[in-house]
């Protein structure tokens, strides 16, 4: 039985490798996928509420060749960077547990359950003056000018979301204006304006 587990973490975006090595030091991180006992492939996508979904595919190799499974971690749009990386670390570790059980590291593993401290959603809604709604507003602008070429751009976005035990609702809208003015060689001007709007809604 090997001393510990050799893991190849294949994550192109959103994984804090330094933090994982510090927090989960009882596995061996390898640089070559072929040297690993487990290849962990991580893909990410943004969620409609401003959070991020991490899909972890555990692909066993060598003696674990027949052991493949998947885990998912979803961060909230209100999570801090530290909350997000600790949440990912927890799910990443739990997915490795079946493999770790076949190493000497299993002698030092133990399962611990921490009960949630937050109040039920209904109680939170009664004390939250926003009734569990989360709003975001953003805007930006840029301008550029030369003697014969001037341009300006304005962007704005708004989103609202609410998640309860029964419903998940989110709305978002984006708008963009681009204006360009060109001075031609004969002294005349050419103006080009464009508007782009986008509205999305999700009800589950």
ChimeraX attribute file (.defattr): number of C-alpha atoms within 10 A of each C-alpha:
attribute: neighborCount
match mode: 1-to-1
recipient: residues
	/A:1	7
	/A:2	10
	/A:3	14
	/A:4	18
	/A:5	22
	/A:6	21
	/A:7	23
	/A:8	22
	/A:9	22
	/A:10	16
	/A:11	16
	/A:12	10
	/A:13	11
	/A:14	15
	/A:15	18
	/A:16	16
	/A:17	13
	/A:18	8
	/A:19	14
	/A:20	18
	/A:21	13
	/A:22	9
	/A:23	13
	/A:24	14
	/A:25	10
	/A:26	15
	/A:27	16
	/A:28	16
	/A:29	20
	/A:30	17
	/A:31	13
	/A:32	11
	/A:33	17
	/A:34	12
	/A:35	15
	/A:36	21
	/A:37	22
	/A:38	28
	/A:39	23
	/A:40	25
	/A:41	16
	/A:42	21
	/A:43	16
	/A:44	18
	/A:45	13
	/A:46	13
	/A:47	13
	/A:48	18
	/A:49	23
	/A:50	16
	/A:51	15
	/A:52	19
	/A:53	16
	/A:54	22
	/A:55	17
	/A:56	24
	/A:57	20
	/A:58	23
	/A:59	19
	/A:60	19
	/A:61	18
	/A:62	11
	/A:63	11
	/A:64	13
	/A:65	11
	/A:66	10
	/A:67	13
	/A:68	14
	/A:69	13
	/A:70	13
	/A:71	14
	/A:72	16
	/A:73	18
	/A:74	18
	/A:75	21
	/A:76	15
	/A:77	16
	/A:78	12
	/A:79	14
	/A:80	11
	/A:81	11
	/A:82	11
	/A:83	13
	/A:84	21
	/A:85	18
	/A:86	16
	/A:87	15
	/A:88	22
	/A:89	18
	/A:90	14
	/A:91	16
	/A:92	23
	/A:93	15
	/A:94	13
	/A:95	18
	/A:96	17
	/A:97	13
	/A:98	12
	/A:99	20
	/A:100	22
	/A:101	15
	/A:102	17
	/A:103	14
	/A:104	14
	/A:105	16
	/A:106	15
	/A:107	10
	/A:108	8
	/A:109	11
	/A:110	6
	/A:111	6
	/A:112	6
	/A:113	5
	/A:114	5
	/A:115	6
	/A:116	7
	/A:117	6
	/A:118	8
	/A:119	9
	/A:120	11
	/A:121	13
	/A:122	13
	/A:123	10
	/A:124	14
	/A:125	15
	/A:126	11
	/A:127	10
	/A:128	11
	/A:129	9
	/A:130	11
	/A:131	14
	/A:132	17
	/A:133	15
	/A:134	15
	/A:135	15
	/A:136	11
	/A:137	12
	/A:138	10
	/A:139	12
	/A:140	10
	/A:141	12
	/A:142	10
	/A:143	12
	/A:144	10
	/A:145	11
	/A:146	9
	/A:147	7
	/A:148	12
	/A:149	14
	/A:150	15
	/A:151	17
	/A:152	15
	/A:153	16
	/A:154	15
	/A:155	16
	/A:156	15
	/A:157	17
	/A:158	15
	/A:159	20
	/A:160	18
	/A:161	21
	/A:162	17
	/A:163	17
	/A:164	15
	/A:165	8
	/A:166	7
	/A:167	9
	/A:168	13
	/A:169	16
	/A:170	20
	/A:171	17
	/A:172	19
	/A:173	15
	/A:174	17
	/A:175	15
	/A:176	17
	/A:177	15
	/A:178	17
	/A:179	15
	/A:180	17
	/A:181	16
	/A:182	17
	/A:183	15
	/A:184	11
	/A:185	8
	/A:186	6
	/A:187	9
	/A:188	8
	/A:189	12
	/A:190	11
	/A:191	11
	/A:192	10
	/A:193	12
	/A:194	10
	/A:195	10
	/A:196	10
	/A:197	12
	/A:198	10
	/A:199	12
	/A:200	11
	/A:201	13
	/A:202	12
	/A:203	11
	/A:204	8
